[in-house]
Amino acid sequence: MLQFINDLPDNVVGIHAIGEVTKDDFERVLIPKLDDLVKRQGEINYILVLETDVANFTVGAWWDDIKVGLKHFTKWKKIAIVTDQKAVEWFTSNVFRFMAPGQSKGFPLGQLDEAVKWVTEE
């Protein structure tokens, strides 16, 4: 399930992933928020708090993830992935940053406040 994270600055979309993540979650929660953010400010600052294994993303969710990434490819400014999954954190900090424009950084779950600070600062 994807849930919108409240109490973030207006220039940030924050999503909390728990349990199974489906195509419907992307279409109801994530995509409208990203589209609105791009319309309002022309760029995306994004935080994903990942408290589910990536294996819990359905095929439809992965497909929508790829589509939304490509749809806004040039709009990504900062991406923070907050998780205790060391492989995901490492991938975000060391590989993903070469595949997408903007900056990306992985944080452990205990550093959510630092992730928010990082993604919101200019």
Backbone as CSV, one residue per row, in Angstrom:
resi,resn,N_x,N_y,N_z,CA_x,CA_y,CA_z,C_x,C_y,C_z
1,MET,0.847,-1.160,0.000,0.000,0.000,0.000,0.903,1.235,0.000
2,LEU,0.505,2.235,-0.763,1.184,3.527,-0.750,0.308,4.519,-0.016
3,GLN,0.930,5.259,0.901,0.216,6.285,1.651,0.977,7.602,1.500
4,PHE,0.223,8.685,1.323,0.809,10.005,1.237,1.300,10.429,2.611
5,ILE,2.501,10.990,2.685,3.054,11.488,3.944,2.669,12.950,4.096
6,ASN,1.941,13.250,5.145,1.525,14.622,5.425,2.645,15.379,6.125
7,ASP,2.451,16.661,6.311,3.365,17.509,7.078,4.748,17.642,6.448
8,LEU,4.816,17.592,5.125,6.059,17.876,4.409,5.913,19.234,3.737
9,PRO,7.020,19.889,3.436,6.930,21.164,2.713,6.201,20.987,1.380
10,ASP,5.619,22.066,0.881,4.834,22.015,-0.356,5.636,21.586,-1.574
11,ASN,6.970,21.705,-1.512,7.777,21.363,-2.682,8.248,19.905,-2.666
12,VAL,7.658,19.083,-1.802,8.066,17.684,-1.659,6.840,16.775,-1.692
13,VAL,6.953,15.670,-2.437,5.970,14.591,-2.357,6.618,13.477,-1.557
14,GLY,5.919,13.044,-0.519,6.405,11.952,0.317,5.431,10.792,0.300
15,ILE,5.961,9.593,0.079,5.146,8.386,-0.005,5.714,7.341,0.949
16,HIS,4.823,6.665,1.665,5.186,5.588,2.585,4.677,4.285,1.980
17,ALA,5.570,3.347,1.708,5.201,2.051,1.134,5.255,0.980,2.210
18,ILE,4.108,0.302,2.408,4.025,-0.802,3.363,3.209,-1.932,2.736
19,GLY,3.489,-3.150,3.124,2.722,-4.285,2.607,2.853,-4.428,1.106
20,GLU,1.792,-4.936,0.483,1.793,-5.108,-0.972,1.519,-3.768,-1.654
21,VAL,2.273,-3.467,-2.693,2.114,-2.232,-3.460,1.631,-2.619,-4.859
22,THR,0.487,-2.038,-5.261,-0.150,-2.412,-6.522,-0.202,-1.251,-7.506
23,LYS,-0.583,-1.586,-8.720,-0.794,-0.590,-9.780,-1.814,0.453,-9.316
24,ASP,-2.863,0.003,-8.653,-3.895,0.913,-8.156,-3.311,1.927,-7.170
25,ASP,-2.372,1.489,-6.332,-1.712,2.413,-5.396,-0.999,3.536,-6.157
26,PHE,-0.294,3.167,-7.204,0.404,4.178,-8.004,-0.592,5.147,-8.629
27,GLU,-1.680,4.612,-9.177,-2.643,5.449,-9.894,-3.470,6.326,-8.962
28,ARG,-3.751,5.872,-7.751,-4.546,6.646,-6.794,-3.719,7.620,-5.963
29,VAL,-2.506,7.199,-5.585,-1.724,7.957,-4.609,-0.564,8.706,-5.256
30,LEU,0.341,7.990,-5.883,1.594,8.597,-6.327,1.453,9.470,-7.569
31,ILE,0.887,8.940,-8.617,0.857,9.668,-9.891,0.147,11.016,-9.777
32,PRO,-1.032,11.109,-9.156,-1.669,12.431,-9.038,-0.817,13.434,-8.259
33,LYS,-0.147,12.979,-7.204,0.695,13.885,-6.406,1.883,14.393,-7.218
34,LEU,2.529,13.495,-7.966,3.663,13.924,-8.787,3.216,14.861,-9.904
35,ASP,2.107,14.529,-10.563,1.593,15.401,-11.628,1.291,16.794,-11.089
36,ASP,0.674,16.859,-9.914,0.352,18.150,-9.301,1.624,18.927,-8.958
37,LEU,2.615,18.250,-8.402,3.868,18.913,-8.041,4.564,19.481,-9.281
38,VAL,4.607,18.720,-10.351,5.227,19.206,-11.592,4.462,20.408,-12.129
39,LYS,3.149,20.350,-12.075,2.339,21.470,-12.558,2.595,22.733,-11.737
40,ARG,2.737,22.577,-10.428,2.935,23.726,-9.538,4.339,24.299,-9.594
41,GLN,5.379,23.441,-9.654,6.728,23.977,-9.538,7.705,23.526,-10.613
42,GLY,7.271,22.642,-11.506,8.113,22.272,-12.636,9.233,21.295,-12.319
43,GLU,9.290,20.796,-11.085,10.323,19.833,-10.708,9.801,18.973,-9.558
44,ILE,10.519,17.853,-9.323,10.071,16.902,-8.308,11.144,16.710,-7.249
45,ASN,10.768,16.937,-6.007,11.520,16.524,-4.827,10.680,15.420,-4.195
46,TYR,11.282,14.255,-3.998,10.507,13.059,-3.658,11.174,12.274,-2.538
47,ILE,10.365,11.855,-1.583,10.822,10.960,-0.518,9.965,9.698,-0.555
48,LEU,10.631,8.562,-0.595,9.954,7.278,-0.484,10.447,6.603,0.788
49,VAL,9.524,6.379,1.723,9.832,5.605,2.918,9.399,4.180,2.607
50,LEU,10.380,3.321,2.447,10.146,1.957,1.987,10.233,1.001,3.173
51,GLU,9.052,0.616,3.701,9.000,-0.327,4.820,8.360,-1.638,4.380
52,THR,8.565,-1.974,3.124,8.136,-3.254,2.591,9.227,-3.729,1.653
53,ASP,9.324,-5.013,1.480,10.327,-5.552,0.577,9.948,-5.205,-0.862
54,VAL,10.930,-4.931,-1.693,10.634,-4.597,-3.089,9.933,-5.749,-3.802
55,ALA,10.056,-6.958,-3.291,9.342,-8.102,-3.860,7.830,-7.972,-3.673
56,ASN,7.373,-7.089,-2.780,5.943,-6.881,-2.550,5.309,-5.901,-3.534
57,PHE,6.086,-5.409,-4.495,5.539,-4.569,-5.558,5.041,-5.493,-6.664
58,THR,3.775,-5.349,-7.056,3.235,-6.192,-8.121,3.835,-5.769,-9.465
59,VAL,3.667,-6.612,-10.471,4.163,-6.297,-11.815,3.538,-4.994,-12.310
60,GLY,2.252,-4.809,-12.073,1.586,-3.571,-12.480,2.167,-2.351,-11.791
61,ALA,2.552,-2.496,-10.518,3.173,-1.389,-9.786,4.525,-1.052,-10.394
62,TRP,5.338,-2.073,-10.703,6.642,-1.811,-11.334,6.461,-1.121,-12.670
63,TRP,5.468,-1.566,-13.445,5.222,-0.960,-14.754,4.844,0.511,-14.599
64,ASP,3.954,0.826,-13.665,3.571,2.224,-13.437,4.747,3.036,-12.901
65,ASP,5.603,2.415,-12.099,6.799,3.098,-11.599,7.691,3.523,-12.761
66,ILE,7.891,2.639,-13.701,8.704,2.954,-14.881,8.039,4.060,-15.698
67,LYS,6.736,3.930,-15.910,6.022,4.933,-16.718,6.087,6.319,-16.092
68,VAL,5.870,6.430,-14.778,5.889,7.744,-14.143,7.304,8.313,-14.135
69,GLY,8.302,7.459,-13.981,9.683,7.920,-14.042,10.023,8.497,-15.397
70,LEU,9.581,7.848,-16.451,9.848,8.336,-17.807,9.000,9.558,-18.152
71,LYS,7.754,9.568,-17.697,6.862,10.695,-17.983,7.462,12.006,-17.496
72,HIS,8.062,11.982,-16.336,8.630,13.189,-15.725,10.165,13.142,-15.702
73,PHE,10.767,12.449,-16.649,12.198,12.164,-16.610,13.054,13.397,-16.340
74,THR,12.781,14.495,-16.986,13.623,15.693,-16.831,13.245,16.532,-15.609
75,LYS,12.221,16.148,-14.886,11.707,16.948,-13.759,12.248,16.528,-12.400
76,TRP,12.910,15.375,-12.313,13.392,14.879,-11.029,14.538,15.754,-10.542
77,LYS,14.375,16.365,-9.358,15.418,17.206,-8.778,16.136,16.457,-7.660
78,LYS,15.386,15.994,-6.658,15.970,15.231,-5.547,15.066,14.052,-5.205
79,ILE,15.711,12.908,-4.995,14.998,11.689,-4.625,15.687,11.107,-3.396
80,ALA,14.942,10.964,-2.309,15.458,10.342,-1.091,14.693,9.047,-0.858
81,ILE,15.421,7.948,-0.753,14.817,6.660,-0.438,15.221,6.314,0.990
82,VAL,14.223,6.141,1.850,14.456,5.885,3.267,14.030,4.448,3.550
83,THR,15.010,3.611,3.902,14.742,2.190,4.089,15.849,1.552,4.912
84,ASP,15.542,0.440,5.544,16.571,-0.343,6.210,17.048,-1.492,5.324
85,GLN,16.592,-1.537,4.085,17.061,-2.529,3.125,18.374,-2.011,2.537
86,LYS,19.471,-2.529,3.034,20.804,-2.018,2.676,21.038,-2.034,1.168
87,ALA,20.565,-3.050,0.463,20.784,-3.128,-0.980,20.060,-1.987,-1.702
88,VAL,18.858,-1.650,-1.260,18.097,-0.558,-1.880,18.767,0.774,-1.571
89,GLU,19.180,0.962,-0.330,19.864,2.196,0.054,21.161,2.356,-0.754
90,TRP,21.918,1.282,-0.883,23.170,1.321,-1.639,22.890,1.626,-3.114
91,PHE,21.900,0.951,-3.704,21.552,1.163,-5.107,21.172,2.625,-5.338
92,THR,20.378,3.194,-4.441,19.936,4.581,-4.585,21.121,5.536,-4.555
93,SER,22.034,5.329,-3.643,23.167,6.240,-3.479,24.269,6.028,-4.513
94,ASN,24.422,4.809,-5.022,25.584,4.505,-5.853,25.299,4.179,-7.309
95,VAL,24.093,3.757,-7.648,23.799,3.377,-9.028,22.701,4.255,-9.626
96,PHE,21.588,4.386,-8.903,20.425,5.101,-9.439,20.769,6.525,-9.847
97,ARG,21.685,7.152,-9.145,22.040,8.540,-9.438,22.647,8.691,-10.822
98,PHE,23.143,7.606,-11.409,23.676,7.669,-12.771,22.603,7.390,-13.815
99,MET,21.439,6.928,-13.389,20.372,6.552,-14.307,19.282,7.608,-14.426
100,ALA,19.233,8.552,-13.523,18.167,9.551,-13.527,18.781,10.931,-13.312
101,PRO,18.165,11.942,-13.907,18.662,13.295,-13.654,18.389,13.695,-12.204
102,GLY,19.007,14.748,-11.769,18.827,15.186,-10.393,19.731,14.408,-9.464
103,GLN,19.476,14.567,-8.178,20.273,13.906,-7.151,19.439,12.838,-6.461
104,SER,20.083,11.768,-6.063,19.384,10.745,-5.288,20.293,10.292,-4.159
105,LYS,19.654,9.915,-3.058,20.424,9.513,-1.889,19.597,8.555,-1.052
106,GLY,20.231,7.524,-0.518,19.570,6.582,0.361,19.835,6.922,1.828
107,PHE,18.834,6.679,2.655,18.930,6.928,4.098,18.338,5.740,4.837
108,PRO,18.883,5.377,6.013,18.226,4.360,6.840,16.952,4.935,7.467
109,LEU,16.041,4.069,7.876,14.755,4.515,8.441,14.936,5.469,9.616
110,GLY,15.946,5.277,10.410,16.176,6.129,11.565,16.617,7.544,11.214
111,GLN,16.850,7.801,9.935,17.299,9.123,9.507,16.263,9.831,8.621
112,LEU,14.988,9.578,8.877,13.938,10.220,8.087,14.026,11.741,8.164
113,ASP,14.264,12.293,9.351,14.368,13.752,9.476,15.505,14.307,8.615
114,GLU,16.634,13.607,8.570,17.756,14.034,7.741,17.391,13.963,6.260
115,ALA,16.634,12.929,5.876,16.198,12.795,4.483,15.290,13.950,4.094
116,VAL,14.362,14.310,4.965,13.466,15.446,4.700,14.287,16.730,4.556
117,LYS,15.209,16.937,5.453,16.053,18.131,5.390,16.837,18.158,4.078
118,TRP,17.446,17.041,3.711,18.243,16.970,2.484,17.404,17.254,1.237
119,VAL,16.235,16.640,1.168,15.421,16.765,-0.049,14.783,18.140,-0.181
120,THR,14.633,18.879,0.920,13.995,20.182,0.853,14.971,21.339,0.689
121,GLU,16.242,21.119,1.007,17.191,22.234,0.903,17.625,22.447,-0.544
122,GLU,17.922,23.677,-0.849,18.371,24.017,-2.214,19.819,23.703,-2.403
